[in-house]
């Protein structure tokens, strides 16, 4: 964090100066480790076992914030007696369809509205979690993660001493968690732990996703991702039976966030089209553009190389040096008819046609590159009004402090 997110890390250091404890869990020793109270080097990819061990410690030592857990989590809720855990079914949960390699989750459902606020019922969520994580002993954590038991227990004590009724602790993670194949499970496990400790929804708590740009978390709000509408609603695809009902049928779920897909989608369409969006015209659903394929950066680069993609906007990116297989990115941009780059300065994507590595090596010649490049000088965030979605997923509005210099303009 100290190296990749220095602006955010200044607040960590200010908190540390006021007495906060800083624990850094990372296989490497970095600048963050150098100022941490505890550095915990663990084997890469073993985060679930590490977090699971802390969950076991919290439950077994009754260090969870009981009033919070009972009032604000589903811990007291009783699950159907058809549910079976991994101990009962040789490593898998009930409902597994081995042929489809997926779970039927009906055996995981709540038993109506029944709950046990004493958390003692064998079928309540709390007891299921307790049994599931009972295997993650300090000995197992040491064996799997390579973290000495004494150091692991010090982490447990430090975290629990700084959580509860009067104190909170926050988890900060970045792509070191996200980009694992089980990254979602890492973050869900951290959520279980933070809920047990009462560190969700309270000042100073939370699980913070650190990103390298001011509003990357806002990319799903605006949205800037090709396959999403605001709020993670999927972009509709072009096909014959293209109605709102069919879209909702294919995109909704029986449970959780996506169980309310209709409300989210209708609300979004009404926000865009106002009084013109009515139930009779499916809230102007047919006004939305449709996807005809995948338009991620990788497919787009291949389309540039084969000549089917003629033009390209580079906006808040620098694919010539910042995307996977940068050489392919540069070769693709050298095969366009036109390229528009918007940035604060002449980044490599705007100049690789004349000074890129392929020009220096002789693989490409400037006079052979037909791409016409347009450069638009951009206004910085201090030079325009706008919003950020910060790492806590809170929306923050900011006003322009100064006017942009020269020909620089706002995105709008």
PLY file of the C-alpha trace (Angstrom):
ply
format ascii 1.0
element vertex 412
property float x
property float y
property float z
element edge 411
property int vertex1
property int vertex2
end_header
0.00 0.00 0.00
2.85 2.40 0.78
4.24 1.94 -2.73
1.11 1.48 -4.85
-1.36 3.68 -2.92
0.78 6.38 -1.27
-2.00 8.99 -1.05
-4.28 6.61 0.82
-1.41 5.33 2.92
-0.81 8.77 4.41
-4.03 8.31 6.40
-2.80 4.94 7.63
0.37 6.59 8.88
-1.60 9.38 10.55
-3.75 6.78 12.32
-0.60 4.91 13.35
0.81 8.11 14.84
-2.35 8.30 16.98
-1.82 4.76 18.26
-3.47 2.55 15.64
-1.92 -0.88 15.04
-0.82 -1.75 11.51
-0.59 -5.40 10.42
0.82 -6.21 6.98
0.13 -9.70 5.61
2.21 -10.21 2.47
4.66 -12.83 1.20
7.08 -9.98 0.45
8.76 -7.46 2.72
7.86 -4.04 1.32
7.84 -0.42 2.42
4.50 -1.13 4.08
6.11 -3.96 6.06
8.90 -1.61 7.17
6.48 0.64 9.07
4.00 -2.02 10.20
3.69 -3.15 13.81
3.50 -6.71 12.52
4.66 -8.12 9.20
3.23 -11.57 8.46
4.85 -13.32 5.49
2.64 -16.19 4.35
2.68 -18.55 1.39
0.98 -17.03 -1.66
-2.55 -18.30 -2.15
-3.16 -19.41 1.44
-5.30 -16.48 2.59
-8.45 -18.56 3.16
-6.67 -20.77 5.70
-5.16 -17.70 7.40
-8.49 -15.88 7.68
-10.25 -19.11 8.62
-7.84 -19.54 11.51
-8.69 -16.06 12.81
-12.41 -16.84 12.52
-11.89 -19.99 14.61
-9.90 -18.01 17.21
-12.65 -15.36 17.45
-15.43 -17.92 17.92
-13.60 -20.36 20.20
-12.43 -17.55 22.49
-15.80 -15.77 22.36
-14.18 -12.59 21.07
-17.03 -11.82 18.67
-19.23 -8.75 19.25
-22.28 -10.69 20.42
-24.87 -7.87 20.44
-23.83 -6.81 16.92
-23.80 -10.38 15.60
-27.30 -11.10 16.92
-28.82 -7.81 15.79
-27.12 -7.13 12.47
-26.15 -10.48 10.92
-27.96 -13.68 9.96
-26.03 -15.66 12.60
-29.18 -16.50 14.65
-31.16 -17.63 11.58
-31.88 -21.36 11.37
-31.06 -23.25 8.16
-33.10 -26.16 6.81
-32.18 -29.52 8.29
-31.39 -30.80 4.79
-28.15 -28.81 4.76
-24.92 -30.80 4.99
-21.40 -29.41 5.36
-18.11 -30.68 3.99
-17.46 -32.95 6.97
-20.61 -34.90 6.14
-20.10 -35.24 2.38
-16.40 -35.86 1.91
-15.34 -32.29 1.18
-18.37 -30.89 -0.67
-21.59 -29.18 0.41
-25.10 -30.55 -0.02
-26.79 -29.96 -3.35
-23.79 -30.65 -5.61
-24.60 -31.69 -9.17
-21.38 -33.39 -10.19
-22.33 -33.54 -13.85
-23.08 -29.81 -14.11
-20.34 -28.93 -11.57
-22.71 -26.57 -9.77
-24.79 -26.45 -6.58
-28.54 -26.58 -6.07
-28.80 -24.23 -3.09
-32.28 -25.19 -1.91
-30.78 -27.17 0.98
-29.00 -24.00 2.09
-32.20 -21.99 2.58
-33.54 -20.51 5.82
-36.07 -22.56 7.79
-38.75 -19.92 7.39
-38.32 -17.05 9.86
-37.04 -19.20 12.69
-34.06 -17.87 14.65
-32.23 -18.52 17.90
-30.85 -15.38 19.52
-28.89 -17.52 21.99
-26.86 -18.82 19.01
-27.00 -22.33 20.47
-29.31 -24.09 17.99
-27.31 -26.65 15.99
-28.90 -25.48 12.77
-28.34 -21.73 13.14
-25.85 -19.99 10.90
-23.52 -19.24 13.80
-23.18 -22.89 14.78
-22.71 -23.94 11.14
-19.89 -21.40 10.78
-18.40 -22.53 14.09
-18.32 -26.18 12.99
-17.00 -25.36 9.52
-14.08 -23.28 10.76
-13.21 -25.52 13.70
-10.62 -27.28 11.53
-8.53 -24.10 11.08
-6.36 -24.54 14.15
-3.12 -22.58 14.67
-1.30 -25.80 13.78
-3.13 -26.05 10.46
-2.50 -22.35 9.73
1.20 -22.88 10.36
1.28 -25.96 8.15
-0.64 -24.40 5.23
0.45 -20.74 5.42
3.94 -21.13 6.83
3.11 -18.60 9.57
4.55 -19.52 13.00
1.84 -20.13 15.59
3.14 -17.43 17.92
3.00 -14.80 15.16
-0.45 -15.96 14.04
-1.82 -15.75 17.58
-0.33 -12.28 17.98
-2.28 -11.20 14.89
-5.46 -12.70 16.39
-4.97 -10.90 19.70
-4.11 -7.58 18.08
-7.15 -7.70 15.80
-9.63 -8.71 18.49
-8.27 -6.16 20.99
-8.93 -3.46 18.40
-12.47 -4.59 17.57
-15.77 -4.72 19.41
-18.04 -2.22 21.11
-15.52 0.61 21.51
-13.02 0.03 18.71
-13.03 -0.97 15.03
-10.49 -2.33 12.58
-10.41 -2.13 8.78
-9.08 -4.57 6.16
-7.41 -3.13 3.08
-6.78 -5.35 0.06
-5.96 -4.88 -3.61
-5.42 -7.13 -6.62
-3.28 -9.46 -4.49
-6.66 -10.84 -3.39
-8.90 -9.91 -6.30
-7.00 -11.60 -9.10
-6.71 -15.03 -7.51
-9.05 -17.65 -8.96
-10.63 -17.79 -5.49
-10.44 -14.04 -4.88
-14.19 -13.82 -4.19
-13.80 -16.45 -1.46
-10.96 -14.44 0.11
-13.15 -11.37 0.36
-16.20 -13.30 1.57
-14.10 -14.91 4.29
-12.88 -11.47 5.36
-16.52 -10.35 5.43
-17.44 -13.21 7.79
-14.58 -12.22 10.08
-15.41 -8.53 10.06
-19.09 -9.22 10.74
-18.19 -11.39 13.72
-16.05 -8.55 15.08
-18.66 -5.86 14.41
-16.40 -4.08 11.94
-18.90 -3.60 9.11
-21.05 -0.49 8.78
-19.26 1.35 11.59
-16.72 4.21 11.46
-13.17 2.92 11.10
-14.28 -0.54 9.99
-14.97 -2.16 6.66
-13.16 -4.07 3.93
-11.50 -1.58 1.59
-10.74 -2.41 -2.03
-7.66 -0.34 -2.92
-7.35 0.69 -6.56
-4.74 2.62 -8.48
-6.98 5.34 -9.90
-9.11 7.95 -8.18
-12.47 6.44 -9.15
-11.92 2.89 -10.32
-14.66 1.79 -7.91
-16.88 4.22 -9.81
-16.36 2.38 -13.09
-19.41 0.29 -12.26
-21.46 3.38 -11.36
-20.85 5.54 -14.43
-20.33 2.94 -16.04
-17.14 2.69 -18.08
-17.12 -1.10 -18.51
-18.39 -2.22 -21.90
-20.57 -5.03 -20.57
-22.28 -3.28 -17.63
-24.92 -0.66 -17.07
-24.71 1.37 -13.82
-24.84 -0.71 -10.66
-23.54 -3.96 -12.20
-26.69 -4.43 -14.31
-25.62 -6.46 -17.37
-25.65 -4.82 -20.78
-28.36 -6.36 -23.00
-27.26 -8.44 -25.99
-28.77 -8.26 -29.46
-31.05 -11.20 -30.24
-34.48 -11.87 -31.73
-36.72 -12.09 -28.68
-35.37 -8.84 -27.22
-37.85 -7.68 -24.59
-37.48 -6.32 -21.08
-39.18 -9.42 -19.65
-36.77 -11.77 -21.41
-33.83 -9.65 -20.28
-34.98 -9.74 -16.65
-35.67 -13.47 -16.85
-32.10 -14.13 -17.99
-30.42 -11.65 -15.65
-32.35 -11.97 -12.38
-31.90 -14.37 -9.50
-34.15 -15.89 -6.87
-32.03 -14.56 -4.03
-29.78 -11.75 -2.88
-29.04 -8.52 -4.71
-30.22 -9.76 -8.10
-33.63 -10.77 -6.74
-34.54 -7.08 -7.15
-33.28 -6.76 -10.72
-36.63 -5.50 -12.03
-36.71 -2.62 -9.55
-33.11 -1.66 -10.32
-33.60 -1.81 -14.08
-36.90 0.08 -14.14
-35.49 2.73 -11.81
-32.49 3.20 -14.09
-34.61 3.47 -17.24
-36.94 6.00 -15.57
-33.93 8.04 -14.45
-32.71 8.21 -18.05
-35.96 8.64 -19.97
-38.22 10.31 -17.40
-41.96 10.51 -18.18
-41.34 8.87 -21.57
-40.51 5.59 -19.78
-43.81 3.85 -19.14
-44.92 0.30 -18.48
-46.62 0.21 -21.89
-43.34 0.83 -23.78
-41.23 -1.29 -21.41
-39.74 1.87 -19.93
-37.89 2.59 -23.20
-35.83 -0.58 -22.83
-35.49 -0.72 -26.62
-33.61 2.61 -26.55
-30.56 0.91 -25.05
-27.73 -0.13 -27.38
-27.03 -3.85 -27.64
-23.89 -5.93 -27.46
-23.10 -8.16 -30.42
-20.05 -9.82 -28.89
-17.20 -9.34 -26.47
-15.48 -5.97 -26.63
-12.93 -6.30 -23.88
-9.42 -4.97 -24.42
-8.10 -8.33 -25.62
-10.74 -8.90 -28.31
-10.42 -5.26 -29.34
-6.66 -5.55 -29.84
-7.13 -8.65 -31.99
-9.72 -6.72 -34.02
-7.21 -3.90 -34.48
-4.60 -6.33 -35.75
-6.93 -8.01 -38.25
-8.19 -4.64 -39.47
-11.83 -4.92 -38.40
-11.43 -2.23 -35.70
-10.71 1.03 -37.54
-10.68 3.59 -34.73
-9.94 3.69 -31.01
-10.47 6.09 -28.09
-7.85 5.96 -25.32
-9.40 7.63 -22.30
-7.81 7.28 -18.87
-5.61 4.40 -20.04
-2.16 3.96 -21.53
-2.30 0.58 -23.30
1.07 1.10 -25.03
2.77 0.40 -21.71
0.01 -0.33 -19.21
-1.99 -3.24 -20.63
-1.20 -6.93 -20.97
1.07 -7.69 -23.94
2.00 -4.05 -24.52
3.71 -4.88 -27.80
0.49 -6.26 -29.22
-1.29 -3.14 -28.00
1.20 -0.92 -29.85
1.03 -3.01 -33.03
-2.77 -2.85 -32.90
-2.82 0.94 -32.56
-0.34 1.19 -35.44
-2.88 -0.60 -37.65
-5.78 1.81 -37.08
-7.19 4.50 -39.34
-7.50 6.91 -36.42
-6.68 7.09 -32.71
-7.97 9.61 -30.15
-5.94 10.02 -26.95
-7.16 12.13 -24.05
-4.65 12.69 -21.26
-2.71 15.27 -19.29
0.46 14.79 -21.34
1.69 13.03 -24.47
1.68 9.52 -23.09
3.27 6.57 -24.88
-0.01 5.58 -26.54
-0.07 9.00 -28.24
3.56 8.89 -29.44
4.46 5.22 -30.00
4.00 5.77 -33.77
7.21 7.83 -33.72
9.22 6.73 -30.68
7.94 3.31 -29.60
10.24 0.29 -29.09
9.22 -1.11 -32.48
10.37 2.11 -34.16
13.72 1.93 -32.37
14.18 -1.74 -33.29
13.20 -1.19 -36.93
10.26 -3.58 -36.73
8.00 -0.65 -37.68
8.70 2.55 -39.61
6.88 5.78 -38.85
6.26 6.46 -42.54
4.47 3.11 -42.89
2.04 3.73 -40.01
-1.20 5.15 -41.41
-2.86 5.83 -38.02
-3.95 9.45 -37.67
-3.55 10.43 -34.02
-5.65 13.13 -32.33
-4.52 14.30 -28.90
-6.96 16.07 -26.57
-5.33 17.69 -23.52
-7.41 16.77 -20.46
-8.37 18.71 -17.37
-7.25 17.23 -14.06
-9.83 16.45 -11.35
-8.85 19.67 -9.57
-9.84 21.58 -12.71
-13.41 20.33 -13.07
-16.51 19.46 -11.08
-17.29 15.80 -10.64
-17.69 12.82 -8.38
-15.52 10.05 -6.99
-16.64 6.68 -5.72
-14.08 6.07 -3.00
-12.74 2.81 -1.65
-15.67 2.59 0.81
-18.09 2.85 -2.12
-19.25 6.25 -0.91
-19.95 8.90 -3.50
-18.06 12.17 -3.00
-18.70 15.33 -4.98
-15.89 17.81 -5.60
-15.78 21.25 -7.16
-13.20 22.70 -9.52
-10.44 24.53 -7.69
-8.88 26.23 -10.72
-9.60 26.59 -14.42
-7.74 24.20 -16.79
-4.71 25.62 -18.57
-4.45 26.24 -22.30
-6.55 23.96 -24.49
-7.24 21.43 -21.73
-10.92 20.63 -21.30
-13.19 18.64 -18.99
-14.43 15.24 -20.15
-17.90 16.75 -20.54
0 1
1 2
2 3
3 4
4 5
5 6
6 7
7 8
8 9
9 10
10 11
11 12
12 13
13 14
14 15
15 16
16 17
17 18
18 19
19 20
20 21
21 22
22 23
23 24
24 25
25 26
26 27
27 28
28 29
29 30
30 31
31 32
32 33
33 34
34 35
35 36
36 37
37 38
38 39
39 40
40 41
41 42
42 43
43 44
44 45
45 46
46 47
47 48
48 49
49 50
50 51
51 52
52 53
53 54
54 55
55 56
56 57
57 58
58 59
59 60
60 61
61 62
62 63
63 64
64 65
65 66
66 67
67 68
68 69
69 70
70 71
71 72
72 73
73 74
74 75
75 76
76 77
77 78
78 79
79 80
80 81
81 82
82 83
83 84
84 85
85 86
86 87
87 88
88 89
89 90
90 91
91 92
92 93
93 94
94 95
95 96
96 97
97 98
98 99
99 100
100 101
101 102
102 103
103 104
104 105
105 106
106 107
107 108
108 109
109 110
110 111
111 112
112 113
113 114
114 115
115 116
116 117
117 118
118 119
119 120
120 121
121 122
122 123
123 124
124 125
125 126
126 127
127 128
128 129
129 130
130 131
131 132
132 133
133 134
134 135
135 136
136 137
137 138
138 139
139 140
140 141
141 142
142 143
143 144
144 145
145 146
146 147
147 148
148 149
149 150
150 151
151 152
152 153
153 154
154 155
155 156
156 157
157 158
158 159
159 160
160 161
161 162
162 163
163 164
164 165
165 166
166 167
167 168
168 169
169 170
170 171
171 172
172 173
173 174
174 175
175 176
176 177
177 178
178 179
179 180
180 181
181 182
182 183
183 184
184 185
185 186
186 187
187 188
188 189
189 190
190 191
191 192
192 193
193 194
194 195
195 196
196 197
197 198
198 199
199 200
200 201
201 202
202 203
203 204
204 205
205 206
206 207
207 208
208 209
209 210
210 211
211 212
212 213
213 214
214 215
215 216
216 217
217 218
218 219
219 220
220 221
221 222
222 223
223 224
224 225
225 226
226 227
227 228
228 229
229 230
230 231
231 232
232 233
233 234
234 235
235 236
236 237
237 238
238 239
239 240
240 241
241 242
242 243
243 244
244 245
245 246
246 247
247 248
248 249
249 250
250 251
251 252
252 253
253 254
254 255
255 256
256 257
257 258
258 259
259 260
260 261
261 262
262 263
263 264
264 265
265 266
266 267
267 268
268 269
269 270
270 271
271 272
272 273
273 274
274 275
275 276
276 277
277 278
278 279
279 280
280 281
281 282
282 283
283 284
284 285
285 286
286 287
287 288
288 289
289 290
290 291
291 292
292 293
293 294
294 295
295 296
296 297
297 298
298 299
299 300
300 301
301 302
302 303
303 304
304 305
305 306
306 307
307 308
308 309
309 310
310 311
311 312
312 313
313 314
314 315
315 316
316 317
317 318
318 319
319 320
320 321
321 322
322 323
323 324
324 325
325 326
326 327
327 328
328 329
329 330
330 331
331 332
332 333
333 334
334 335
335 336
336 337
337 338
338 339
339 340
340 341
341 342
342 343
343 344
344 345
345 346
346 347
347 348
348 349
349 350
350 351
351 352
352 353
353 354
354 355
355 356
356 357
357 358
358 359
359 360
360 361
361 362
362 363
363 364
364 365
365 366
366 367
367 368
368 369
369 370
370 371
371 372
372 373
373 374
374 375
375 376
376 377
377 378
378 379
379 380
380 381
381 382
382 383
383 384
384 385
385 386
386 387
387 388
388 389
389 390
390 391
391 392
392 393
393 394
394 395
395 396
396 397
397 398
398 399
399 400
400 401
401 402
402 403
403 404
404 405
405 406
406 407
407 408
408 409
409 410
410 411
